[in-house]
Amino acid sequence: MSVLVPKTAGRRGLISAELIDIIAGHVLAGAFLGVAAEASGISARTLFAWLEIGREVEDELRPADGFELHVELVGRLRAAHANARMTAETKVHDEDPLAWLRFGPGRERPDAPGWTSPARDVRPDSASALDQLLARALASLGLGDPGAGESVAVPSTAIGGESLAHGEGSDHG
């Protein structure tokens, strides 16, 4: 990978299409904005000032005359950042899908359940129809009332040789 080094030393304060290409290339390669600026021969402070001007023009808080390159800089860096992030997310998706689910768009959020979060407890009043039917059947066989919180032993012959106790180690108890 080649590194772009500024051709001249010293302060470089004029925005140009060439400089926008260089900075956007660094961001696309994965550099953060401040590092991309420094690697391009300008200070991070200068880059952030240019971005602020470009955003003000976009938001119509400043006249556009003479600031077209600042607006272009904002758009190019926004796209470069999005493309760099997409490349990284795609790589994680391909190489470690579980990490992609846990830390990417599949993670738990306040407004949406995630792929890898533990299941939440089910409220007793929202038991499935099957759970309710099973509870009534067990009670009618005299095996207790699972809804009362007591453990109920189910004969091993009833379930293929395995012994279960309702309420112990169950997600429903």
Stockholm file with secondary structure:
# STOCKHOLM 1.0

chainA/1-173         MSVLVPKTAGRRGLISAELIDIIAGHVLAGAFLGVAAEASGISARTLFAWLEIGREVEDELRPADGFELHVELVGRLRAAHANARMTAETKVHDEDPLAWLRFGPGRERPDAPGWTSPARDVRPDSASALDQLLARALASLGLGDPGAGESVAVPSTAIGGESLAHGEGSDHG
#=GR chainA/1-173 SS CCCCCCSSCSCCCCCCHHHHHHHHHHHHTTCCHHHHHHHTTSCHHHHHHHHHHHHHHHTTSSCCTTCHHHHHHHHHHHHHHHHHHHHHHHHHHHHCHHHHHHHSTTSCBTTBCCSSSCCCCCCGGGCCHHHHHHHHHHHHTTSCCGGGTCCEEECGGGGTTCCEEETSSCTTC
#=GC SS_cons         CCCCCCSSCSCCCCCCHHHHHHHHHHHHTTCCHHHHHHHTTSCHHHHHHHHHHHHHHHTTSSCCTTCHHHHHHHHHHHHHHHHHHHHHHHHHHHHCHHHHHHHSTTSCBTTBCCSSSCCCCCCGGGCCHHHHHHHHHHHHTTSCCGGGTCCEEECGGGGTTCCEEETSSCTTC
//
